[in-house]
Amino acid sequence: CTCIGTPGGYDVLIVHASDATEWCQYLQNLFLYTRHIRKHRVMSYQLEGESAISPQELDLFSRSRSIVLLLSAELVQSFYLPPVLQSLQEALWPPYKVVKLFCGVTDCDDYLTFFKDWSQWQELTNDDEPDAYLAAVKKAIAEDSGCDSVTDTETEDEKNPVYSHRLDMSEEQGSSKSTGDHLVVQPDRIRCGVQTRVYIIMKCKLDSDVKTEVEFSPENASAVRVPAEMENEYTLSVEAPDLTSGTVPLQIYSGDLMVGEKSITYHTDMEEISNLLANAANPVQFMCQAFKIVPYSMEALDKLLTESLKKNIPASGLHLFGINQLEEEDMTTSKLKDFYQRDEELPTLLHFSARYGLKNLTALLLTCPGALQAYSVANKYGHYPNTIAEKHGFKDLRQFIDEYVETADMLKSHIKEELMQGEEDESVYESMAHLSTDLLMKCSLNPGSDEELYESMAGFVPGASDDL
């Protein structure tokens, strides 16, 4: 097995197999950063292969106030190994301490034959909300508080009635909200290597007779606990330790009781310069400044650019993308290769509008000559307009682009089949194809306008209304 934690009793013991490691890490983070479970009181235990739980490790289970069993496929397989099952039957007791969480497996009658207390364990699934996980663990801890065989082995701070009372109050109120909402940290950004005094303002009064400390918990280093000075009954200050860059959670302790938590950010000079340059070079913010759009509004900018483009497109059309049409017969293989792969991050205006989620502008650009060709251009990272939109969080825009291109291709093929059947007049097809683009755009932006589509097409081809 692999154990992570510190000696002594634990609030939560997470039992898992190797295929549930990510779930274990998620629960550790969830439990560690809630005020109901103190730092260093969460431990994980990994079952490996056919190894049973040793007598020494069984003591770890008995000293834990709650046990979360992650039921993954690999863990369930170990139930069919007699030595492992026997040790688990002994370890997962008493039943009120055990919380079973289904991770990719479903319940079955076999489990009742393996564990006689199976039905008495609290049950959770991977679809439950985080609050449900916290509530189940708090319930197990609360029930364990009345068990003499466990509390006899606990230290005095674990028997602290104030801590137990806070648990009871939280359960009555059904709240697991972080105490981070009840304090302010200034400054909340610290330069690495520079000695900085941090001030923490609380909403609740602090007891000046109790030792107050602040614990900094960087992700890839040991936690550092620093004594704090009381500025007044609501404010304390602390010299921030020198840590590496990144977001660092901090917890405020009054004695052994955690009374608040927050996060601060450590940054290097180069990181700060990079952030400033990135903001200064942001094209959306730059255009908002240029057009005096205050406060910055993506919707307002999208509308302005779309209307401007509509007004300035000549009646004969405009090749906005700076590329030739693929239909040209003299395109060589080398030109096609150069066309499909570009060295820029945003090689066309369509890529730009997709990158920044300019929905109306994207919709208008798709009606312009060369739009479908621009859609087929990959940027220097191999991404296309639709994938660029999704990558930057505009999933609805990606769906619109995909549906438009797919429908445009189907409509174009259908029109060509219908009009070119027995026809040699290319002009009829070209005119109809241009009309189809306008109609498709209108119907894409206005779902449910099928009748308008049919009427417009019928008007273009007199006498063909019955066929349409």
N, C-alpha and C positions, 0 to 999 in steps of 0.2 A: 504494500500500500504506500501511498504518498500522502504525508500529512503536512499541512501548512498552518502555522499559528504559533501560539506561545503556551508555555506550561500553565497548568491550572484548569479550572472549570471554564466552560464555554457556553454562551447564550445559544448559539446555533452551530450544529454540525451538519455539513452537507455531504451526503454519501452518494458517490457517482462512479460510473465506469468511464473509460477513455473517450467514448463517443458522445459523452455529455459534458465535456470539459468547458465548452463555451457557455452552456447553461449554468454551470457551476460558477464561472467567473461573473456572469450577469447577476446571479443571486448574491454573490459576495459583495459586489458593488452596491446593490440595492440595499442590503442589510446594513452595511458599514456606514452608509451615509444617511441613516435615519436616526433620529434622536432616541428612539426606543432601544437601540442596541449599541452598546458602547464600543469604542475602537478596540481592536485586538480581541474581540469576543466572538469572532466568527472563524470557523475552521472547516477545512475540506478534507475528506477521506476518500481516496480512490481505490476501488477494488481492482486487482490486476490478475488476469489469468484464472488459474484454479486455486489461488492462495486463499486459505480461510483466514478469518480474523483471529489474531493471536490473543492469548489471555491478557497480555499487557495492553493491547489495543482495545480490548473490551472495556478496560477501565476508562478509556477516553469516551466511549459511548455512555457509560454510567454517569460520568461527570458533566455531560452536556445536558442543557436544560430543554433543548428541542432538537429533533433530528429530522432533516429534510432528505427524503429518499428520492433520487431522480431515476424514475423508471424508464430507462432507455433499452433498446434491443439487446445490447451487450450485457447490461446488468441483469435483465430478465433471464438470459441464458445461464447465468451463474446460479439461479434458483434450482436448476436441474442437476447441479453438482452437489451431492450429499454433504461433503465436508464444509463447503461454503454456505450452503443453506442452513446447516446446523448452527454455525457460528452467527449467521444473521438472525436466526430465530432468538438466540440468546442476547444479541446486541440490541435488537429493535424492541426494547421493553423499558418501561411500561408503555402501553399503547397510547396514552394521552400525549406522550412526547413526540410521537411519530407523525410526520406529514408526508403523504405520498404525492408526488408530482409526475403525471404521465407526460413523458417526452418522446413522442413518436410511437408509442405502443398503446394498446387499448386494454380495458379490463377483461378478465376471463375467469372462469370457475377454478382454474388450476391454482390461482393465487390463494384461494380459501383453503386449499389443502396444504399449501406451503406454510401459511401463517394463520394460526387460529384467531389472532386479533385483527386480521385484515380489515374487517368491516368497521372496527373501532378507530382506525387511523383516519385523520383528516385527509380529504381528497382534493387535489387541485389538478388543473390541466394547463397545457401551454397556451390556451386561449384566454385564461383568466387575466384580470387586470393586476398590476403590481400591488395595488392596495389589498387584494385578496391574499397574496403571498405574505404580506406584512401582518395582516390580521390573523392568519393561521399560526404564524410563529409567535406572535404576541399572546395568543390564546394558550399555546403549549407552555410558554414561559410562565404565564400567570398561574396555570394549574400546577406547574412544577414547584412554584414558590411555597405551596403548602405541603410538600413532601419532605418529611424529616430526614429520610435517608440521603437526600440530595443536599438539602440546606446545611446539614451538619458538616459537609465537606467544603462549603463555600466560605469565602473570606467575609469580613465584616461589611465591606462596601457593597457586596452582593446582597446582603440582608437589609440594606438601607431602606427604611420604610418610606422615605421621601421618593426614592426611585420606584418602588412598587406602587405607591400612590399615584405617581405620574402616569404609570402604565394604565392603572384602572381608570383614571380620568380620561385618558386618550381613548380607551376602548368605549367608554360611555358616549363620548362625543363622536366616535367613528372617524377620528381624524388622524391622518398620518402625514400631515403637511409639515414640511421642513421648517425648522426655526430660523432658517436663513432669511425668511421674510420679515423677521423682527429685529434685524440689526443692519447697520451700515458700516462698511469698511472703507477708510480713506487713508492713503490712496489705494485704489484697487489694482493699480499697475505699478510694478516695481522693476527698476533697472537692475540687471544682474551685476554683482560686484560693487554696488553702491549701498552703503549703510543707510537704511531707511527706517524711520519710526512710523508705525502704523497705528492709527486711531480707530477704535471700535466703539460705535455708539449703539447702546442697547435700548429696547423699549421697556424692559423690566428693570427694577432696581437690583443692584448688586450688593452683596453683603461684604462690607469692608473687613470684617473679622475673619473671613474665610479666604484661604489662599486661592488666587485666581491665576490660571495659566492658559496659554494659547498653544495648540498643537498644530504644526504645519506638516502635512502628509503628502509629499511629492510622490508621483506615480512610480518612479524608478529608483527610489532611495528610501532610507529609513526615516520614520517620522521624527520630527524634532519638536520637543516641548519647551517653551520659553516662558519664564515668569512675566506676568503683566503688572503694570502699575495702575492704580486707581486714580484717575483724574478727577472724577466726581462719582456720585452713586449710579450714574447712567453710562459713564464713559471710562474706558481703560485704554492704555497705550502699551505697545510692545515693540522691541527692536526686532525687525524681521531678519531671520537667518539668511545667510548667503546660499541660495539654491540655484539650480540650473533652470533654463527657460522652460516655460510651460504653465499650464493651469494647475494651481496647488490648492486643494481643499484645506480649510483650517477649522478647527473646533475650539470653542471657548469652554473651559472647565472652571466651575466654582467648587473647589474641593474635588471630590470624585464625580460630581454631577455635571454632565455636559449641558450647558444652557444656551448654546447657539452654534451655528455653523455657517460658513460662507466660503467663497472661493476668491482667490486673488491670482493675478497673472504676473509671472516673471518674464522679462523680455531683455534681449540683448540690443545693443545700439544698432547692429545691422538689421535686426528684425524690425525695429522701429522705422528705420529708413526705408526698408522694403514696403512696409505698410503705407507710409506717406507717399511713396512713389506710385504705388498701386492705386491709391485713391486719386492722386493728381492726374494719372493717366487713364482713369476710367472714362470711356467715351460717352457713356450715358450721362454721367454727372457733368461732363464738359458741355454736352449739348444742352442740358437743362440750364446751365449757367449762361450759355450763349443766347438761348431763346428766352431767358429770364423767367423760367418756370420755377417758381418758389412757392412752397417747398417742393423738393424734387418729386416728380410724379411720372412713373413709367407710362401710365395710361394717357396722361396729357401729352407726353412726348410722342407716343405711338400715334395718337390722333393727329397731331400736328404734321408729322412726317408723312402719314398716309394721305392727308388732304393735299399737302404740297406736291406729292408725287402724282396724284390724280390730275391736278391742274396743269402739270408741266409735261405730261406724256403727249407727244404729237399724235395726230389721228392715224398716221401710218405706222405707229408703234415705235418702240425704242429698245435697242439691245442694251439693257441696263447692266448686264453682267460682265461685259467686256470680253465675251467669248463668241465664237462662231457657232452656228447651228450644226449639230451632228449630222443632219441630213445631207450636208454638202457632200457630193460624190468624190471630191478631190482630197478628202481628209485621208492622210496617210496613217499608217500604224503608229509611227512615232508621235504624230500630232495627237492621236487619240489617247495614247499613254500619258502624254503631257497634260491633256485636258482632264483626264480622270483623276490624276494625283497632282496636287499643288503643294508648294513649299510653305504657304502661308497658313496661319491658324484660321483666318476667316477670309477665304479666297474670293467670295462673292457677297453681294449685298444680302442675298437670301441666307447665307450662313450667319451674317451679322445679326439680322433680325431674329433668327432662330436662337442665337446665343443669348440675346438679351430679352427674349420673350415678348417681342413686339408683334402681337397677334394680328392686328389689323394690317400692319405693313406687310407681314408675311403673306396674308391672304391676298393682298393686292399684287405683290410680286409674283405670286404663282400664276397670275393671268398674263404676265408679260412674256414676250418672245424670249426663248432661251431658258425659261423657268425650269422645265423638266430636265434640261441638260445641266443646269446649275445644281439641281437636286442630286444628280449623279456624280458630282465632283466631291472627292475626298480631300480633307485638309491635310496638313502635314502629319497629323496624328492618326489618319485613316478614318476620321469621323465625317459623317454626312449631315446636312441640315437637320434631319429628323433626329438622329442620335445626339447631335449637339444640344438640341432643345431639351431632350430627356435628361442628358447628363447634367444640365444646369437647373433641373427642377421643374421644367415646363412640360409635364407629361401630356396635358390636354392639347398643347400645341403640336407635340409629336403626333398624337392621334389624328389631329386635323390634317397635318401634312401628308401622313401615310394614306388616309382615306381619300384625300383629294387626288393624289398622284395615281392611286390604284383606279379610282373612278374615271379619271381623265384618260388613262390608257385604255380602259374597257370601252368608254364612249367613243374614243377616236377610232378604235378597231372596228366597232360596230357600224359607225357611220361610213367608214371606208368600204366595208363589205356591202352595205346597202346601196350606196351611191355608185360604186364602181362595178357593180354587177351588170355587165353588158354595157358599161359606160367607158368612154375613153377621155372624157372631158375632165382634166385635172383641175381646172378652175372651179368647177362645181364642188369638188372635194375640199379644195383649199378654203373656199368661202365658208363651207359648212363646218369645217374644222375650227375656223376662227370663231364662228358663232357658238359652237359647242363649248369653247373655253369660257366665253362670257356667261353662257347659261349655267354652266357647271359652277362657276364662281358664285353666281347669284343664289343658286340652290344650296351650295355648301354653307353659305353664311345665313341662309334663311330656310332651315329645314321645313319640310311640309309644303313646299311650293311646287310640287310635281305638276299641277295643272298649268301653271304659268310656263313651265318648261315645254309641255306638250303643245300649248297654244302657239308659243313662239316658233317652235320647229315646224308646226303645221303652216304657219304664215310664210315661212321661208320656202317651203316646198308646196306650192298650190296643188290641190287635188290629191294630196297624199295624207290627208287628215285621218282617213279610215285606217290606213296602214299603221300610222303612228299610234 
